[in-house]
Structure formats: C-alpha cells, structure tokens
Amino acid sequence: MRLVLTEKPSVAKDIAKGLGKAVFEKDHIKCGEYVIVWAYGHLLEIDDGVAGKTWSLQELPIFPEKFRYKATNKHFWTLKEFIQKAKEVIVATDAGREGELIARLILLQSGWKGWDRTYRLWTSSALTPEVVRKELKNLKPIKDFDSLYWSALARQHADWLVGINLTRAVSLKAGSGVWSVGRVQTPTLALVVQRTLERENFKPEPYFLVKAIFSKEGKSYEGLLLFRPDEAVEDLQEDKGRLSEAKAKEIVKELEGLSFGKVEKVLKKIKKEPPPKLYSLTSLQRRANELFGWSASKTLAVAQKLYEELKCISYPRTDAEYLSEANKELVREVMKKLRMYELLPKVEVVGKRVFDDSKLTDHHAIIPLDRLPEGARSDEEKLYSLIVKRFKAVFMDDYVYETVKVFTSLGRYVFVSLGKRTLSLGWRKEEGLEDKEQDLSFLKEGENVQKEKLYVQKKFTQPPPAYTEGSLLKEMERLGLGTPATRASIIDTLKDRGYVVMHKKALVATRKGKSLVAFLQGSKLVSAEMTSEWERKLEGIYRQRQGREGYTSFVEGIKDFVKEQLESVLDREIGDTPPMRGGITNFSI
C-alpha cells in the first residue's frame, strides 16, 4: 500500500482527482495502489504534563529530558493504523516548515520506521489533476527535508520552553491571572506598546509657515517660503520653513506691499518608477489591510481558499517576491489563460526584476494560476483581483513622470513650488494609482508673476502614526519577527490575550499590555533584535542543512536564555514596574 498523507481533507480530494478511479470511504480514499489519508492540521501537541500542574517558582526552569506529545483529535489513531500497514509513505502536507512538522510528528508518534521508503511531494502550484500527476512522478526522498523538520522542531520546542517558563514566572510574580509571555509575541507587543505610549504622551507644538499664491496668465500655483531653497529636496520639507508666529507675521507684513514676484529658476527632471515586486504573503496582507481594512488572518484565510479550493493562485504562505527562471513557461501559460497576450514578449526582457533564483526561498511569489471560478464570493474576487493586477503590473512599462521645481522670489525671500506631470502611467494604470499633480510647466525663468495672496498658516507637529495591522506586519518583516505563515496568528494572539485592541483600523495597547512590557523593561524578552536573530538561526538550520546538530545547538541556546531571563524576572517585584503614563480608559482590559 502506497500511503499518501495530506494535511487536510480538501487536499486529499485534490490528489484523488489526479489519481482517478477514487473510492471514497469515511476515513480514507482508495485510488488503485494508493490510499490517501488526511490530518486536520496539528493532530499532536506537546504534553504540558511534563511541566507539572502546580505552578511554583521553585520548580523553574522546566527543561524536559524528552518532549512528550498527546493527540488533540482521535483521528490520529485512525492515521496510526494506516501508517502501520503502509509499505511506502508519500508526505503531501503543506510544503513548508509547519507542514513538515505536522507530517513528521504523525509518522514518528505512529512508530513509522520505513524512512528509506518515505517521499515528499513538494510544489508551489495549486493541486490540479495535471499537477498531481506530474509531481507524483517527481517525488523527492524525505531525507532531503530532514533539516526543515529539525528547524520546525527547534522552533516548536523553543516557543514551548520560553512560554512555559516565563509565563509561569511572570504570572506568579504578578499574583493575578495568567500573563502570557512568548518568544515572538512579547517583542511584537513591545512595538505596539511603545507606539501607543508615544502617541498618548505626545504634546503637539504649534509652528507657522509663510505661503504665497502666485499666478501667470490665469494659472495659479502655491509656494512655500524656505530658508534653504538651494537644497535639492524632493518634497516641501516644512521643517525648513517653520517659524515663530511673530517672525511669520513680520515677513508677511514686510512683503504685503509687493504685487509681483519673479521666477528665478525652473528645474525639470524626467523620472522613471519601475513596477513593484510580486506579492509575498506579508506584502499581500499589508495591501489588503490598506485597501479593505482586512486583518492579516483574514487575508491568509481567503488566499488559502483561492489556493486550495478554487485552484486559481499559487501557494500563498511564501516570503518570496520573485519567480524562478524555470517559471517562465508557467508565466506564459498563465498569461494566455488570463488573455494577457500583449505581455507575452515581456517575459524574456524583464530580467532579474521578476525572475531571480538567488532571491528565492522554498516557494516563489504569489501569482494567479487560472481564471477565478464562477460563484466565487466577494472577498475572494477582491483578493484575486489584487493578485492578478500585481501580476500584470510587473510586466508593464515604467511609470514615467516629470518633476518641476520652481523658485520664485518675492522681495528678499524665495518661495519654492513643486510640480509633477505624468508622461506615461505605465504599470500604475493597472494598479489604479494616481498622484496629486501641480502642472508648473507653463512657468519660465526670468518672467514676472502676480502675487495673488500671502498668508501665515498655523500647523501642529504630529505624533507618529498608530500601527495598523498592515504597518505592524511591515515592521515585523523588517525586524525579522516571525514568518509569513505565523505573523497573522501572532497579532491574533495579542488580541485574544487582551494585550492589544483594535480602535477603528489602529492597534492600541491595553493597560494589561503596557503593564507587561513595563515589567519586562530592559529584558531581552522584549528585544526584537534577539528574536530576529533566533529566526535567522532557525532558517539557518534548514538552509545550511544543519540537521539534528543545528536543532541541539539552538535549543541549548534557548535554555541558557531562559535561565538568564528567569533570574532577571525573579529578581523583580511588581513594585519595580516603571509608572505607566497615559491611559486608554475606553479600551482597558
């Protein structure tokens, strides 16, 4: 019996369609010599019983000699029976770190010994019947993915060791309820807390600008008085024009009797903006949050359905924004399916901006694979449309525009104006992006212009923007916090545990979240740098084929870290917590 192990029932059905002559039973599908079985995601979890039910500071740290697992669903025992009867196993769980861990734990806990008869089905393509048949002829030995398993196991065990020890320590010191601490969760929370406090404690300060409205032959334009107009600024940087109210009024009074200004200089420059990169999961989540207000987890769920059920996009849990050189024929096929015939010649000329093997991980960027099936829901149409538009945009021409910088003198002062004029929308037409434009091409050096208005504008300094899920995802990606597949669940965990709440589109830290970060202030537990370094090491276990040795080295390092942090936490008292300034009364938990 050739046993195929999938991660979920829907994938089992996809493989059965590819094999044909399927006989569907309650707990398996038979296709000739193949028997297809499925998990329901993680069927096994670490047995917390190794940590003891009674929480005590004296029992910390908790470092099990061996991690035990328990089944979270009785379906595991069904799988175990099939595995023990199998002559060969084909692992067809999701092609990534978590999928590898799910399969390996099921096989190990079932007592499977035939690792030399175990193979891996690995693809970024949706599992259409054609892809299934092709990949079953291209199976890889499971040993090729041993280091991926050790990387996944190291992550799981590290998260458990940090969570079980530090959560108990902090909760026992707090003496009230459970205060969850996590390897990635806590530094992510620290980012939101810091931004929340910055906004709460921000005191806006007034400043004043002097602006003028000039006109020439019925066309008007605005200028901002700057004190260093010779600098090649690309935008009107107001900090170079900020004045006290008294000084601003003094300048206006000095200039109010003048009727004409003079165009001293006109600087023009043609610029090109190349198309954006293809979507990774994180960049897709950020865009959907920006446009639709979707949470990261919602975007992932919709993308997963487009991939698994509707078979119209590639594997979504990817951090890549490029395609492989080997994907060129696939791209041509997709363009033909989507009737993008005019773009076919571009496949050979876009180069490494799209096709770059050196920038690839296990999976390529998210691209459409086929047309969206009829009957798709509104959310599925929205996300599919984003992916198609980006796919089309990357093969389109550059966005070409002209910038114009005009220096207009009025008395002894110079006002600066910026203009912009689109010459060719290029890829921006597909993405529906438009810029605000001020056409200053009608102005020429040396000519006089009418002063229509001169005034003082009062403005206030602004606090840093609150994190949205989109901007937090971007920061997590920049800092290396989590992976594309886990970042959404990390944000959801912070919400579920009462550390952050949503206020409109903003993520706001609650009093509970602020108190935890304050208590841990100065600890490496809130350090994004430490956590991102761990993520790099976890990735290195797989990329550098470090195997069991990589796992052992990483976990021993985590144990040393836990010991160090326990000493720090246990030396603290809640009274040592720095006072929290500001508050979110309406959202406190």
C-alpha positions in Angstrom: 0.0 0.0 0.0 1.3 3.4 -1.0 0.0 5.8 1.7 -0.4 9.5 0.9 -0.5 11.7 4.0 -2.1 15.1 3.5 -2.7 18.0 5.9 -6.5 18.3 5.4 -9.4 16.6 3.6 -9.6 19.0 0.7 -6.0 18.3 -0.3 -6.7 14.5 -0.1 -9.6 15.0 -2.6 -7.4 17.0 -4.9 -4.9 14.2 -5.0 -7.6 11.7 -5.6 -8.9 13.6 -8.6 -5.4 13.5 -10.0 -5.0 9.8 -9.5 -8.5 8.9 -10.7 -10.8 5.9 -10.0 -11.3 7.1 -6.5 -13.3 5.2 -3.9 -14.3 7.4 -1.1 -14.5 5.9 2.4 -15.2 7.5 5.8 -11.6 8.0 6.8 -9.6 7.4 3.6 -9.7 7.5 -0.2 -8.6 4.5 -2.2 -7.1 5.0 -5.7 -5.7 1.7 -7.0 -2.5 1.0 -5.1 -2.7 4.4 -3.4 -4.5 5.1 -0.1 -4.9 8.8 0.7 -5.4 9.8 4.4 -5.6 13.3 5.9 -4.9 15.1 9.1 -6.8 18.1 10.4 -3.8 20.4 10.8 -1.9 19.8 14.0 -3.2 16.5 15.5 -0.4 16.4 18.1 0.8 18.9 20.6 3.4 18.9 23.4 2.0 17.4 26.5 2.2 20.1 29.2 2.0 17.4 31.8 5.8 17.3 31.7 5.8 20.7 33.3 3.5 19.7 36.3 0.1 21.1 37.1 1.2 23.1 40.1 2.8 26.4 39.4 5.7 27.2 41.6 8.8 29.4 41.3 10.9 26.8 42.9 10.2 24.4 40.0 11.6 26.7 37.4 13.2 26.3 35.0 11.4 23.4 33.4 13.6 21.6 30.9 12.1 18.2 30.0 14.6 15.5 29.2 12.3 14.4 26.4 9.2 16.1 25.0 6.1 14.0 25.1 3.2 14.5 22.7 -0.6 14.0 23.0 -3.2 13.7 20.4 -5.6 16.6 20.1 -8.0 14.6 17.9 -9.0 11.0 18.0 -8.5 10.9 14.2 -4.7 10.5 14.9 -5.4 6.9 16.0 -7.0 6.2 12.6 -3.9 7.5 10.8 -1.7 5.4 13.0 -3.5 2.3 11.9 -3.0 3.1 8.2 0.7 4.1 8.7 1.5 0.8 10.5 0.1 -1.1 7.4 1.9 1.0 4.8 4.8 -0.2 2.6 5.6 3.3 1.4 4.6 6.8 2.6 4.3 9.9 0.5 4.1 13.1 2.5 1.8 15.7 0.9 1.3 18.1 3.7 1.8 21.8 3.0 5.2 22.4 1.5 6.7 24.5 4.4 8.0 24.3 7.9 4.7 23.7 9.7 3.5 21.2 7.1 6.8 19.2 7.5 6.4 19.2 11.3 2.8 18.0 11.2 3.7 15.0 9.0 6.9 14.0 10.8 5.2 14.1 14.2 2.3 11.9 13.0 4.8 9.4 11.5 7.1 9.4 14.5 4.3 9.0 17.0 2.8 6.2 14.9 6.0 4.3 15.2 6.9 4.5 11.5 10.3 3.0 10.7 10.4 3.0 6.9 12.2 6.3 6.3 14.0 4.9 3.3 10.6 4.3 1.8 9.2 7.8 2.6 9.0 10.5 -0.1 8.0 14.2 -0.3 5.5 15.8 -2.7 6.7 19.5 -2.9 5.2 22.2 -5.1 4.1 25.8 -5.2 1.4 25.1 -7.7 -2.3 24.5 -6.9 -3.0 20.8 -6.9 -4.9 20.4 -10.1 -5.1 16.9 -11.6 -2.3 17.7 -14.0 0.0 19.0 -11.3 -0.8 16.0 -9.0 0.1 13.5 -11.8 3.3 15.5 -12.6 4.5 15.8 -9.0 3.8 12.1 -8.2 6.4 11.4 -10.8 8.8 13.9 -9.3 8.8 12.8 -5.7 11.9 13.6 -3.5 13.4 11.5 -0.7 12.1 12.6 2.7 15.7 12.9 3.9 16.1 15.9 1.6 13.8 17.8 4.1 15.3 16.5 7.4 16.8 19.9 8.2 13.4 21.5 7.6 11.9 19.2 10.2 14.7 19.9 12.7 14.2 23.7 12.1 10.4 23.3 12.7 11.0 21.2 15.8 13.5 23.7 17.2 11.0 26.5 16.8 8.2 24.5 18.5 10.4 23.4 21.4 11.9 26.9 21.8 8.5 28.5 21.9 7.3 26.0 24.5 10.4 26.5 26.7 10.2 30.3 26.6 6.4 30.3 27.0 6.0 27.7 29.8 8.9 29.1 32.0 8.4 32.9 31.5 4.6 32.8 31.5 4.7 31.0 34.9 7.4 33.2 36.3 5.7 36.5 35.3 2.2 35.3 36.4 3.5 34.1 39.8 5.3 37.4 40.4 2.2 39.3 39.3 0.0 37.2 41.5 -3.1 37.9 39.5 -4.2 35.8 36.5 -2.1 34.5 33.6 0.4 36.8 31.9 1.3 35.1 28.7 4.9 35.6 27.5 6.1 34.4 24.1 9.3 34.3 22.1 7.9 36.4 19.2 4.6 37.6 20.8 6.3 39.7 23.5 8.7 41.7 21.4 5.8 42.3 18.9 3.7 43.6 21.8 6.6 45.8 22.9 6.4 47.6 19.5 2.7 48.3 19.9 3.1 49.4 23.5 6.0 51.8 22.6 4.0 53.4 19.8 0.8 53.7 21.9 2.7 55.5 24.7 4.5 57.7 22.2 1.1 58.8 20.9 -0.5 59.2 24.3 2.4 61.2 25.7 2.8 63.4 22.6 2.2 67.1 23.1 1.6 68.9 19.8 3.5 72.1 19.3 2.4 74.9 17.0 4.5 76.2 14.2 3.9 78.7 11.4 4.6 78.7 7.7 4.5 81.6 5.2 2.9 80.7 1.9 2.1 82.6 -1.2 -0.2 82.2 -4.2 1.2 83.4 -7.5 -0.4 83.5 -10.9 0.6 83.8 -14.6 -1.9 84.3 -17.4 -4.8 83.0 -15.2 -2.9 79.9 -13.9 -2.1 79.9 -10.2 0.4 78.0 -8.1 1.4 77.9 -4.4 4.8 78.4 -3.0 6.3 77.8 0.5 8.9 80.0 1.9 12.0 78.0 2.7 15.3 79.3 4.2 17.5 76.8 2.3 15.8 76.6 -1.1 19.1 75.7 -2.8 18.9 72.1 -1.4 17.6 69.5 -3.8 14.6 68.5 -1.8 12.1 66.2 -3.4 9.2 67.4 -1.4 8.4 70.6 0.5 10.1 69.7 3.8 8.2 72.0 6.2 10.7 71.8 8.9 13.0 74.1 6.8 10.2 76.7 6.7 9.0 76.6 10.3 8.8 80.0 12.0 7.6 81.5 15.2 4.3 83.3 14.9 5.9 86.7 15.4 8.5 86.1 12.7 6.0 84.8 10.2 3.8 87.8 10.7 6.8 90.1 10.4 7.7 88.6 7.0 4.1 88.9 5.7 3.9 92.5 6.8 7.2 93.2 5.0 6.1 91.7 1.8 2.4 92.6 1.7 3.0 95.8 -0.3 4.6 93.9 -3.2 2.5 92.9 -6.2 4.9 90.9 -8.3 7.4 88.1 -7.9 10.0 86.7 -10.3 10.6 83.2 -11.4 14.3 82.8 -10.6 14.9 79.2 -11.5 12.9 76.3 -13.0 14.4 72.8 -12.6 12.9 70.0 -14.6 13.7 66.3 -14.4 12.3 63.2 -16.1 12.0 60.3 -13.7 11.0 56.6 -14.1 9.5 54.3 -11.5 9.7 50.6 -12.2 6.8 48.3 -11.4 6.6 46.9 -7.9 7.6 43.4 -6.9 5.2 40.5 -6.9 3.3 39.8 -3.7 4.7 37.8 -0.8 2.2 36.8 1.8 3.2 39.7 4.1 3.1 42.3 1.3 -0.3 41.0 0.2 -1.6 41.2 3.8 -0.4 44.8 4.1 -2.1 45.8 0.8 -5.4 44.1 1.7 -5.3 45.9 5.1 -4.6 49.2 3.4 -7.4 48.9 0.8 -10.0 46.8 2.6 -9.2 47.1 6.3 -8.7 43.3 6.4 -6.9 41.6 9.3 -3.8 39.6 8.4 -5.5 36.4 9.4 -8.5 37.2 7.1 -6.2 37.8 4.1 -4.4 34.5 4.8 -7.7 32.6 5.1 -9.0 34.0 1.8 -5.7 33.4 0.0 -5.6 29.8 1.3 -9.1 29.2 -0.1 -8.1 30.7 -3.5 -5.2 28.2 -3.5 -6.7 25.1 -2.0 -10.3 25.1 -3.1 -10.6 27.4 -6.1 -7.2 26.4 -7.6 -6.5 29.8 -9.1 -3.4 31.1 -7.3 -0.1 29.6 -6.2 1.0 28.6 -2.7 0.3 31.7 -0.5 2.5 31.1 2.6 5.6 32.5 1.0 8.1 35.2 1.8 9.4 35.4 -1.8 8.6 38.3 -4.2 10.3 36.8 -7.2 9.9 33.9 -9.6 12.4 31.3 -10.8 13.9 31.3 -14.3 12.3 27.9 -14.6 8.9 29.6 -14.1 8.9 31.4 -17.4 6.9 28.8 -19.3 4.4 28.8 -16.4 4.1 32.6 -16.6 3.4 32.3 -20.4 0.7 29.7 -19.8 -1.0 32.0 -17.1 -0.9 35.0 -19.4 -2.6 33.0 -22.1 -5.3 31.8 -19.7 -5.9 35.3 -18.5 -5.7 36.7 -22.0 -2.7 39.0 -21.4 -1.3 38.2 -24.9 0.2 41.7 -25.2 2.6 40.9 -22.3 4.0 37.7 -23.6 7.0 39.4 -25.2 7.9 41.0 -21.8 8.6 37.6 -20.2 12.1 37.5 -21.8 13.0 41.1 -21.2 12.1 41.8 -17.5 15.1 40.0 -16.3 16.0 39.7 -12.6 13.4 42.3 -11.6 11.0 39.3 -11.8 13.0 36.1 -12.4 15.8 35.8 -9.8 16.7 32.4 -8.4 19.1 34.0 -5.9 16.2 35.7 -4.2 14.0 32.6 -3.9 13.2 30.6 -0.8 11.2 27.3 -1.0 8.3 28.9 -2.9 8.1 31.6 -5.5 5.9 34.7 -5.1 2.1 34.6 -5.2 0.8 34.6 -8.7 -2.5 33.7 -10.4 -2.6 30.3 -12.0 -6.0 30.4 -13.7 -9.2 32.3 -14.0 -11.4 32.7 -10.9 -14.2 30.1 -11.0 -17.7 31.3 -11.3 -19.6 31.6 -8.0 -16.6 32.9 -6.1 -17.5 35.2 -3.1 -16.9 38.9 -3.0 -13.9 38.7 -0.7 -12.4 36.0 -3.0 -12.9 38.3 -6.0 -11.3 41.2 -4.3 -8.1 39.4 -3.3 -7.8 37.5 -6.5 -8.1 40.8 -8.4 -5.3 42.3 -6.3 -3.0 39.3 -7.2 -3.9 39.5 -10.9 -3.4 43.2 -11.1 0.0 42.9 -9.5 1.0 40.0 -11.7 0.1 42.1 -14.8 1.7 45.2 -13.5 5.2 43.7 -13.0 5.4 43.0 -16.8 4.2 46.5 -17.8 6.3 49.6 -18.6 7.8 52.0 -16.1 5.7 54.9 -14.8 7.3 58.0 -16.3 6.8 61.5 -15.0 8.4 64.9 -14.9 9.2 66.8 -11.8 9.4 70.6 -11.8 10.8 72.7 -9.0 10.2 76.4 -9.3 12.0 79.1 -7.2 10.0 82.4 -7.1 11.5 85.4 -5.4 9.4 88.0 -3.6 11.4 90.8 -2.2 14.4 89.3 -0.5 12.7 86.0 0.1 12.4 82.9 -2.1 9.4 80.6 -2.3 9.6 77.0 -3.6 7.0 75.2 -5.5 7.0 71.5 -6.6 5.1 70.4 -9.7 4.6 66.9 -11.2 3.3 65.8 -14.6 2.6 62.3 -15.7 4.1 61.4 -19.1 3.2 57.7 -19.1 1.2 55.9 -16.4 2.7 52.5 -17.3 2.1 50.0 -14.6 0.3 52.5 -12.4 -2.7 52.3 -14.7 -3.2 48.7 -13.8 -2.8 49.3 -10.1 -5.2 52.2 -10.2 -2.7 54.6 -8.6 -2.8 58.3 -9.2 -0.7 61.1 -7.8 -1.8 64.7 -7.0 -0.2 66.8 -9.7 0.5 70.5 -10.0 1.5 71.4 -13.5 4.1 74.1 -13.4 5.4 73.6 -17.0 3.9 77.0 -18.0 6.5 78.9 -16.0 9.7 80.2 -17.5 12.8 81.6 -15.8 13.1 85.4 -15.7 9.4 86.2 -16.1 7.3 88.1 -13.6 4.3 86.6 -11.8 1.4 88.1 -10.0 1.3 87.8 -6.2 -2.3 86.9 -5.5 -2.2 86.1 -1.8 0.3 86.0 1.0 -0.6 84.4 4.3 0.5 82.7 7.6 -0.5 79.1 8.0 -0.7 77.6 11.6 0.1 73.9 11.9 0.9 71.5 14.7 3.5 68.8 15.0 2.0 65.3 14.6 2.6 62.1 16.7 4.0 59.0 15.0 1.1 57.1 13.3 -0.6 54.3 15.2 0.2 50.8 14.0 -2.4 49.2 11.7 -2.1 45.5 11.1 -0.5 46.4 7.7 2.2 48.7 9.1 2.8 46.3 12.0 3.3 43.4 9.5 5.8 45.6 7.6 7.7 46.3 10.8 7.7 42.7 11.8 9.0 41.8 8.4 11.8 44.4 8.6 12.8 43.2 12.1 12.6 39.5 11.2 9.9 38.8 13.8 8.0 35.6 12.9 7.5 34.2 9.4 4.9 35.0 6.7 2.9 32.0 7.9 2.9 32.9 11.6 2.7 36.8 11.7 -1.1 36.8 11.4 -1.5 34.4 14.3 0.9 36.4 16.5 -1.2 39.5 16.0 -4.4 37.5 16.7 -2.8 36.1 19.9 -2.1 39.6 21.2 -5.7 40.5 20.7 -7.0 37.2 22.2 -4.9 37.7 25.3 -6.1 41.2 26.0 -2.8 42.9 25.3 -4.0 44.9 22.3 -7.3 46.0 20.9 -8.5 47.4 17.6 -9.7 51.0 17.6 -11.0 51.6 14.1 -8.0 50.5 12.0 -5.4 51.1 14.7 -3.8 48.6 17.0 -3.7 50.0 20.5 -2.0 48.5 23.6 -4.3 47.9 26.6 -3.3 48.6 30.2 -2.5 44.9 30.6 -0.2 45.0 27.6 1.5 48.1 28.8 2.0 46.7 32.3 3.6 43.5 31.0 6.1 45.4 28.8 6.8 47.8 31.6 7.5 44.9 34.0 9.9 43.3 31.4 11.5 46.6 30.5 15.3 46.1 29.9 14.8 42.3 29.5 15.8 40.6 26.2 12.3 39.2 26.2 11.1 42.5 24.7 14.0 42.7 22.3 13.1 42.5 18.6 16.8 42.1 17.7 17.1 39.0 19.9 14.0 37.4 18.4 15.0 38.2 14.8 18.5 36.6 15.4 16.7 33.5 16.6 14.6 33.5 13.4 17.8 33.7 11.3 19.3 30.8 13.2 16.1 28.7 12.7 16.3 29.5 9.0 19.9 28.5 9.0 19.2 25.1 10.4 17.3 24.3 7.1 19.2 26.4 4.6 22.6 25.2 5.8 21.5 21.6 6.3 22.5 21.6 10.0 20.0 18.8 10.9 19.9 17.5 14.4 23.1 19.3 15.4 21.5 22.6 14.4 18.4 21.7 16.5 20.5 20.8 19.6 22.7 23.9 19.4 19.6 26.2 19.0 17.6 24.6 21.9 20.6 24.7 24.2 21.0 28.4 23.5 17.3 28.9 24.3 17.7 27.1 27.6 20.6 29.4 28.5 18.4 32.4 27.6 15.5 31.1 29.7 17.8 30.7 32.7 19.1 34.2 32.3 15.7 35.7 31.9 14.3 33.8 34.9 17.0 35.3 37.1 16.1 38.8 35.8 12.3 38.3 36.3 12.6 36.6 39.7 14.7 39.5 41.0 12.0 42.0 40.2 8.9 42.9 42.1 5.7 44.3 40.6 6.5 47.5 42.5 9.6 47.9 40.4 7.5 48.3 37.4 8.0 51.8 35.9 4.9 54.0 36.2 2.8 53.9 33.1 1.9 57.3 31.8 -1.2 57.9 29.7 -4.1 55.6 29.6 -6.8 54.1 27.4 -9.7 54.1 29.6 -12.2 53.1 26.9 -10.1 50.1 25.9 -8.6 48.9 29.2 -8.8 45.2 29.9 
